[in-house]
Amino acid sequence: MKNKKDLGLLTVTHGVNDMYQGAIPALLPFLQAGRGYSYTLITGITLAATGLSSLIQPLVGLLADRRPLNWLVPAGMVTAGVGVGLSGLGDAYGWTWCAVALAGVGLAAYHPAGAMAARTLGGGDTRSMSVFAVGGNIGVAVAPLYVAVVINTAGISGTWMLALPAAAMGLVCLLIRRSWQVETVTPAKNTEIEREQSPAGRRDDWRAFGALSVISVFWSIPYVVMGALAALYVISRFGVSAATGSATLTAFTAGGVVGTLAGGWSAERWGRRTALRYGYLVSVLAVTGVVLMPDLTGVLVCTFVYGTVLFVPFAAQVTLAQDYLPTRVGTASGLTLGVTLSAGGLLSPLFGLLADAWGVRAVLATLIGVLLVPAALAWRLPEPRTAPAGPPDGPPASPDAPSPRCGEARETR
């Protein structure tokens, strides 16, 4: 891993940025309790955060393949904070919806640029990407507690205080704004990189990337649905308070922290495809436990396990996507992260309608079938064409890990 200090700073920005991704579902129980929103309206707010993201992130990725966009790291983070900060300042549903949509724009702008910077700073290995990703997981995990403290203290109209971390970190980025930027090395200056970028050594595999994109879609659905409905599920089933319900969301997101780190380690040890395959298989069992456990403690434990195993494939999916499209790392990052963060949100109103009709527990049970799709598709993923020779997914050579210099010169052309 190269540039540890700079990667650490980038990871902190990811944590602050994704705190606002976690703040949106954390606000939903308070909005439902204070304003009486239906499940359909609640999941519509989730759609606001992801609708524009589905369009913006791929576009940002395309642009990032042509010119440096590192300034989007602080700009996206601050925009996400401002959107969440504005969400409770107006009583109208439309105001809240538009404010959350603004936050979604910021989240969308941040991720492709951040993922490319993390790949460059970390040298392209999965463990480095998992370190970057776990910063976001920590931010998401902290969000429910931070939101609960703010809302219980100041009410819904106090959401402006949620924007303070973004403002503070934005100031830090302004003062040391070039600390994560990496000097671009052109092929003409380095014959080794020139060989790596030749058509023989760096061929795009759109077919494999398409299959991985389908897997990402079916990752995002159980992630977004559980994030939107986990707290509401235990509130409706066990009759607990909104603050207690938030503990379920905290268990889910805290599991994501553990799972992301474990996923980076297991991908390096046994291969990225193996991390995907068994992560999804165990996720099926974990979400079954969330639905069937008879008591709150059991549900919390299964929710933590579910968050853990669901995030085991995450870093592997991002680096695999980048290696399937080695000449279009920004495009791969934008499409993969755009699909991951957006597809589930686009479908969330449908799950809200089902929750109004059938109940939240029945909706969570449908995730069992959803997770079986990526669990099956993961067994058909091929080796990246840029992977070094060696036995597929065998320890300890990490055969499908990217080249240490992979993606290093992709900021400009």
C-alpha positions in Angstrom: 0.0 0.0 0.0 1.4 3.4 -1.1 0.8 6.9 0.3 -0.7 5.7 3.6 -1.1 9.2 5.0 -2.9 10.5 1.9 -5.1 7.4 1.7 -5.9 7.9 5.4 -7.1 11.5 4.7 -9.2 10.3 1.8 -10.7 7.6 4.0 -11.7 10.2 6.6 -13.5 12.3 3.8 -15.3 9.1 2.8 -16.4 8.6 6.4 -17.8 12.1 6.6 -19.4 11.9 3.2 -21.1 8.5 3.8 -22.3 9.7 7.2 -24.9 11.6 5.2 -25.7 8.5 3.3 -26.5 6.8 6.6 -28.2 9.9 8.0 -31.0 9.7 5.4 -32.4 6.3 6.5 -31.7 7.2 10.2 -34.0 10.2 9.8 -36.9 8.2 8.4 -38.3 6.9 11.7 -38.3 10.4 13.2 -40.0 11.7 10.1 -42.6 9.0 10.2 -43.3 9.6 13.9 -43.3 13.4 13.7 -45.1 13.8 10.4 -47.1 10.6 10.0 -45.6 9.6 6.6 -46.7 6.3 5.1 -44.1 3.7 4.1 -44.6 4.8 0.5 -43.7 8.4 1.3 -40.8 7.2 3.5 -39.3 5.1 0.8 -39.9 8.0 -1.7 -37.4 10.0 0.4 -34.9 7.2 -0.2 -35.6 7.5 -3.9 -34.9 11.2 -3.7 -31.4 10.4 -2.5 -30.7 7.9 -5.3 -32.7 9.0 -8.3 -30.3 11.6 -9.6 -27.3 9.6 -8.4 -28.1 6.9 -10.9 -27.5 9.4 -13.7 -24.8 11.5 -12.2 -22.3 8.8 -11.1 -21.7 7.2 -14.5 -21.3 10.7 -16.1 -18.8 11.6 -13.4 -16.9 8.4 -14.1 -16.8 9.1 -17.8 -15.4 12.6 -17.2 -12.9 11.3 -14.7 -11.4 9.1 -17.4 -10.6 12.3 -19.3 -9.5 14.8 -16.7 -8.7 15.0 -13.0 -11.8 15.5 -10.9 -10.3 15.4 -7.4 -12.0 18.6 -6.4 -15.3 16.6 -6.4 -14.1 14.8 -3.3 -14.6 17.9 -1.0 -17.4 19.4 -3.2 -19.5 16.3 -3.1 -19.0 15.8 0.6 -20.0 19.3 1.4 -23.0 19.2 -0.9 -24.2 16.0 0.8 -23.9 17.7 4.2 -25.8 20.8 3.1 -28.7 18.7 1.6 -29.1 16.7 4.8 -28.8 19.9 6.9 -31.7 21.5 4.9 -34.0 18.4 5.0 -35.7 19.3 8.3 -35.9 23.1 8.0 -39.2 23.0 6.0 -42.4 21.3 7.0 -43.5 20.4 3.5 -42.8 16.9 2.1 -41.6 18.5 -1.1 -39.0 20.5 0.7 -37.6 17.5 2.5 -37.6 15.5 -0.7 -35.7 18.2 -2.7 -33.2 18.6 0.2 -32.5 14.9 0.3 -32.2 14.9 -3.5 -29.5 17.6 -3.2 -27.7 15.3 -0.7 -27.9 12.5 -3.2 -26.2 14.7 -5.9 -23.3 15.3 -3.5 -23.0 11.6 -2.7 -23.1 10.7 -6.4 -20.4 13.3 -7.2 -18.1 12.1 -4.5 -17.9 8.4 -5.1 -16.4 7.9 -8.6 -13.7 10.5 -7.9 -13.0 9.1 -4.4 -12.8 5.5 -5.7 -10.3 6.5 -8.4 -8.1 8.4 -6.0 -8.2 5.4 -3.6 -7.2 3.0 -6.3 -4.2 5.2 -7.3 -3.1 5.9 -3.7 -3.5 2.2 -2.7 -1.8 0.8 -5.8 -4.9 -1.0 -6.9 -5.0 -3.8 -4.3 -8.3 -4.9 -2.7 -7.2 -4.3 0.9 -6.5 -0.7 0.1 -9.9 -0.3 -1.4 -11.4 -2.0 1.6 -9.7 0.5 3.9 -11.2 3.3 1.8 -14.6 1.6 1.8 -14.5 1.0 5.6 -14.2 4.7 6.1 -17.6 5.0 4.5 -19.0 2.1 6.5 -17.9 3.8 9.8 -19.6 7.0 8.7 -22.8 5.2 7.9 -22.6 3.3 11.2 -22.1 6.6 13.2 -25.0 8.3 11.5 -27.9 6.8 13.4 -26.4 7.8 16.8 -25.5 11.3 15.6 -29.0 11.8 14.1 -30.7 10.5 17.2 -28.7 12.8 19.5 -29.4 15.8 17.2 -33.1 15.1 16.7 -33.9 14.2 20.3 -32.1 17.4 21.4 -33.4 19.9 18.8 -36.2 18.2 17.0 -36.5 17.8 13.2 -35.8 21.5 12.7 -32.4 20.9 14.1 -31.1 19.0 11.1 -28.8 22.0 10.2 -26.5 20.7 12.9 -26.0 17.5 10.9 -24.1 19.6 8.3 -21.4 20.7 10.7 -19.0 17.7 10.1 -19.1 18.3 6.4 -18.4 22.0 6.9 -15.4 21.3 9.2 -13.9 18.6 6.9 -14.5 20.8 3.9 -12.4 23.5 5.5 -9.6 20.9 6.2 -9.8 19.9 2.5 -9.5 23.6 1.5 -6.4 24.1 3.5 -4.7 20.9 2.3 -6.6 20.3 -0.8 -3.8 18.6 -2.8 -2.8 16.1 -0.2 -4.6 13.1 -1.9 -3.8 14.2 -5.5 -1.3 12.0 -7.2 1.1 13.2 -9.9 0.0 11.9 -13.3 2.5 9.6 -15.0 2.1 9.4 -18.8 3.0 6.3 -20.8 5.6 8.3 -22.7 7.5 8.8 -19.5 7.5 5.2 -18.4 7.9 2.3 -20.7 6.6 -0.1 -18.1 3.3 1.7 -17.8 3.2 1.9 -21.6 3.5 -1.8 -21.8 0.7 -2.2 -19.2 -1.6 0.0 -21.2 -1.0 -1.8 -24.5 -4.1 -3.6 -26.0 -2.5 -7.0 -25.3 -2.1 -6.3 -21.6 -5.2 -4.1 -20.9 -8.3 -5.4 -22.6 -11.7 -4.3 -21.5 -14.1 -7.2 -20.8 -17.6 -5.6 -21.1 -19.4 -9.0 -20.9 -17.9 -9.7 -17.5 -18.4 -6.2 -16.4 -22.1 -6.4 -17.4 -22.5 -9.6 -15.3 -20.8 -7.9 -12.3 -23.1 -4.9 -12.8 -26.2 -7.2 -12.5 -24.7 -8.5 -9.3 -24.2 -5.0 -8.0 -27.9 -4.2 -8.7 -28.9 -7.3 -6.6 -26.5 -6.2 -3.9 -28.0 -2.7 -3.7 -31.6 -3.9 -3.3 -31.2 -5.7 0.0 -28.7 -3.1 1.2 -31.1 -0.1 0.5 -34.3 -1.9 1.6 -32.7 -3.1 4.9 -31.3 0.4 5.5 -34.7 2.0 4.9 -36.8 -0.5 6.8 -34.7 -2.1 9.5 -35.6 0.4 12.2 -39.2 0.6 11.2 -39.3 -3.2 11.2 -38.4 -3.6 14.9 -40.6 -0.6 15.8 -43.7 -2.2 14.2 -42.9 -5.8 15.3 -41.8 -5.2 18.9 -43.4 -1.9 19.7 -40.1 -0.1 20.7 -39.3 3.6 20.4 -37.7 5.3 17.4 -34.4 5.6 19.3 -34.4 1.8 20.0 -35.3 1.1 16.5 -32.2 3.0 15.4 -30.1 0.4 17.2 -31.1 -2.1 14.5 -29.8 0.2 11.8 -26.6 0.7 13.9 -26.2 -3.1 14.1 -26.6 -3.3 10.3 -24.1 -0.6 9.5 -21.6 -1.7 12.2 -21.6 -5.1 10.6 -20.8 -3.4 7.4 -17.6 -2.0 8.9 -16.5 -5.5 10.0 -17.6 -7.1 6.7 -15.7 -4.6 4.5 -12.4 -5.1 6.3 -13.0 -8.9 6.4 -13.9 -8.8 2.7 -10.6 -7.0 1.8 -8.6 -9.5 3.7 -10.4 -12.6 2.4 -10.3 -11.4 -1.2 -6.5 -11.1 -0.9 -6.2 -14.4 0.8 -8.7 -16.6 -1.2 -9.6 -14.4 -4.2 -12.2 -11.8 -5.0 -14.6 -14.2 -6.7 -14.6 -16.4 -3.6 -15.4 -13.4 -1.4 -18.4 -12.7 -3.6 -19.7 -16.3 -3.8 -19.7 -17.1 -0.1 -20.6 -13.6 1.0 -23.9 -13.8 -0.8 -24.6 -17.4 0.2 -24.2 -16.5 3.9 -26.2 -13.3 3.4 -29.2 -15.5 2.5 -29.0 -17.3 5.8 -28.5 -14.1 7.8 -31.5 -12.3 6.4 -33.6 -15.4 7.0 -32.6 -15.1 10.7 -33.7 -11.4 10.7 -37.1 -12.4 9.6 -37.6 -15.5 11.7 -35.9 -14.7 15.0 -38.6 -14.4 17.7 -37.0 -11.8 20.0 -35.4 -8.4 19.6 -32.0 -9.6 20.7 -31.9 -12.3 18.1 -33.0 -9.9 15.4 -30.2 -7.5 16.3 -27.6 -10.2 16.2 -28.8 -11.5 12.8 -28.9 -7.9 11.5 -25.3 -7.4 12.5 -24.3 -10.7 10.9 -26.3 -9.8 7.8 -24.5 -6.4 7.5 -21.2 -8.1 7.9 -21.6 -10.8 5.2 -23.4 -8.5 2.8 -20.4 -6.2 2.8 -17.8 -8.9 2.3 -18.1 -8.7 -1.5 -18.1 -4.8 -1.6 -14.5 -3.9 -2.1 -14.0 -7.0 -4.3 -16.8 -5.8 -6.6 -15.3 -2.4 -7.0 -11.8 -3.6 -7.9 -13.1 -6.4 -10.1 -15.1 -3.8 -12.1 -12.0 -1.6 -12.5 -10.0 -4.6 -13.7 -12.7 -5.7 -16.1 -12.4 -2.2 -17.7 -8.7 -1.4 -17.1 -8.6 1.3 -19.7 -11.8 3.0 -18.3 -11.3 2.9 -14.6 -13.4 6.1 -14.0 -16.3 4.6 -16.1 -16.1 1.4 -14.2 -16.1 3.2 -10.8 -19.0 5.4 -11.8 -21.1 2.7 -13.2 -20.4 0.2 -10.4 -20.9 2.7 -7.6 -23.8 4.4 -9.4 -25.6 1.1 -9.7 -24.7 0.0 -6.2 -26.0 3.2 -4.6 -28.9 3.9 -6.9 -30.6 0.8 -8.2 -32.0 -0.3 -4.8 -33.2 3.3 -4.1 -35.0 3.5 -7.4 -36.9 0.4 -6.5 -37.5 1.4 -2.8 -40.9 3.0 -3.4 -42.1 -0.4 -4.7 -41.0 -2.0 -1.5 -42.7 0.8 0.4 -46.0 0.0 -1.4 -45.5 -3.7 -0.5 -44.8 -2.8 3.1 -48.0 -0.7 3.3 -49.9 -3.7 1.9 -48.2 -6.7 3.4 -46.2 -5.4 6.3 -42.5 -4.8 6.7 -41.7 -8.3 7.8 -43.1 -9.8 4.6 -41.0 -7.3 2.5 -37.8 -8.3 4.3 -38.6 -11.9 3.6 -38.5 -11.1 -0.2 -34.9 -10.3 0.2 -34.1 -14.0 0.6 -35.1 -14.5 -3.0 -33.3 -11.3 -4.2 -30.0 -12.4 -2.7 -30.1 -15.8 -4.4 -29.6 -14.1 -7.7 -26.1 -12.6 -7.1 -25.2 -15.8 -5.1 -25.8 -17.8 -8.3 -24.3 -15.3 -10.7 -21.1 -14.9 -8.7 -20.1 -18.5 -9.6 -20.0 -17.5 -13.3 -17.7 -14.5 -13.1 -14.5 -15.0 -15.1 -10.9 -14.0 -14.2 -10.0 -10.4 -15.2 -8.0 -10.4 -18.4 -5.3 -8.3 -16.7 -4.9 -10.8 -13.8 -1.4 -12.4 -13.6 -1.2 -16.1 -14.4 -1.9 -18.5 -11.6 -4.5 -20.9 -10.2 -7.9 -19.1 -10.0 -8.8 -17.9 -6.5 -6.2 -20.0 -4.8 -4.4 -19.0 -1.6 -2.1 -17.3 -0.9 -1.1 -15.8 -4.3 -4.2 -13.6 -4.7 -4.3 -14.4 -8.4 -7.0 -12.0 -9.3 -5.5 -9.1 -7.5 -4.7 -6.1 -9.9 -1.2 -5.2 -10.8 0.4 -2.9 -8.2 0.6 -0.1 -10.7 -2.8 -0.7 -12.3 -4.8 2.5 -12.8 -1.9 4.7 -11.7 -1.9 6.9 -14.8 -5.6 7.1 -15.5 -6.2 10.7 -14.4 -5.4 12.2 -17.7 -4.8 11.1 -21.3 
